[in-house]
Amino acid sequence: MTEARCAAGGLAATARELDARHRAELTAAYRREVATRERLEQAAVPRARAVVAAESARR
């Protein structure tokens, strides 16, 4: 019940806002690192698909 009252009282919205602000600050502070991580993640998807396809073809 307490959680429901807190959520209805706006605490959840405040927590989401603070999380978004914190995320934005970290992204700004570590812009290069975040960009590198995103680039690596994007490059990993096609490579992973190719590996899975190659393994599937071998079976």
PyMOL commands that set and color helices and strands:
alter all, ss='L'
color gray80, all
select helices_A, chain A and resi 2-8+11-29+31-58
alter helices_A, ss='H'
color red, helices_A
deselect
rebuild
show_as cartoon
